[in-house]
Amino acid sequence: MKEHIGVRAQPPAGTCDDGRCPWHGTLPVRGRTLEGNVRSAKATRTAIVEWHYHRLVAKYERYQRRKSRITAHNPPCIKAKEGDRVLVAECRPLSKTKSFVIVGFVK
């Protein structure tokens, strides 16, 4: 198991044999890191992560609430459930829609 993968996350307590796990496999992480809530974890080793942000509408001089969702790989050693607050890191494309992997939980 790797001690450090380049992001501010604690290594998971469990182990796995997933090659797409940044901690126990060979998947490198790079680029963006995001914090969000798991909205769905129904698909196998996949989770939908959502986060909210504000966008300025210059015409009305007000902020608009928005949300964004991404599909992320959910390794067996982390196994995030619906409602968990997680840290997600960008990686190489894993499928048509997955280019992020869950690397840990946010306290």
C-alpha positions in Angstrom: 0.0 0.0 0.0 1.2 3.5 -0.8 1.7 5.9 2.1 1.1 9.1 0.0 -0.6 9.5 -3.4 -0.2 13.3 -3.8 -3.5 14.5 -2.3 -4.4 15.4 1.3 -6.2 12.1 2.2 -5.7 9.5 4.8 -5.1 5.9 3.6 -8.1 3.6 3.9 -8.2 1.1 6.7 -9.2 -1.8 4.5 -7.4 -3.4 1.6 -8.4 -4.4 -1.9 -7.1 -6.0 -5.1 -8.6 -3.4 -7.4 -6.1 -2.2 -10.1 -8.1 1.1 -10.4 -7.5 1.9 -6.7 -5.1 4.8 -6.2 -3.9 3.3 -2.8 -3.6 -0.4 -3.7 -3.5 -0.4 -7.5 -1.6 1.4 -10.2 -3.9 4.3 -10.9 -2.1 7.7 -10.7 -4.1 10.8 -9.6 -3.5 14.3 -11.1 -5.3 17.5 -11.7 -8.3 18.6 -9.8 -9.5 17.5 -6.3 -13.0 18.1 -5.2 -15.1 17.6 -2.0 -18.7 16.5 -2.4 -21.5 14.3 -1.1 -22.3 10.9 -2.5 -25.8 11.1 -4.0 -25.9 7.5 -5.4 -23.8 4.4 -5.0 -26.0 1.9 -6.6 -23.8 0.9 -9.6 -20.9 -1.5 -9.1 -17.8 0.4 -8.0 -19.3 3.7 -9.1 -20.7 6.7 -7.2 -22.4 9.9 -8.2 -20.7 12.8 -6.3 -22.5 16.2 -6.1 -21.4 19.6 -4.7 -23.1 23.0 -4.5 -21.6 26.4 -5.4 -22.8 30.0 -6.1 -22.5 31.8 -9.4 -22.8 35.6 -9.8 -25.6 36.8 -12.1 -24.2 40.2 -13.1 -27.5 41.6 -14.5 -29.3 41.2 -11.2 -26.3 41.6 -8.9 -27.1 38.5 -7.0 -25.8 35.0 -6.6 -27.5 31.9 -8.0 -27.3 28.5 -6.3 -26.0 25.7 -8.6 -24.9 22.1 -8.3 -22.6 19.9 -10.3 -22.4 16.1 -10.4 -19.7 13.8 -11.6 -19.4 10.0 -11.8 -16.5 8.6 -9.8 -14.9 5.2 -9.3 -15.6 3.9 -5.8 -12.8 1.4 -4.8 -13.8 -1.6 -2.6 -11.4 -0.5 0.2 -13.2 2.9 0.5 -16.8 1.7 -0.3 -18.5 5.1 0.1 -22.2 5.0 0.8 -25.0 7.5 0.0 -24.7 10.6 2.1 -21.0 10.3 2.8 -18.8 13.4 2.4 -15.8 12.4 0.2 -12.7 13.7 -1.5 -12.5 13.0 -5.2 -9.4 13.3 -7.4 -9.0 13.4 -11.1 -7.4 10.5 -13.0 -7.1 9.1 -16.5 -10.5 8.3 -18.1 -11.7 5.0 -16.7 -14.8 4.7 -18.9 -17.0 7.0 -21.0 -18.1 9.1 -18.1 -15.7 8.3 -15.3 -12.5 10.4 -14.9 -12.5 10.8 -11.2 -11.8 8.4 -8.3 -12.8 8.6 -4.6 -9.6 8.8 -2.5 -11.0 9.3 1.0 -13.5 10.7 3.4 -13.8 14.3 4.6 -14.2 14.8 8.4 
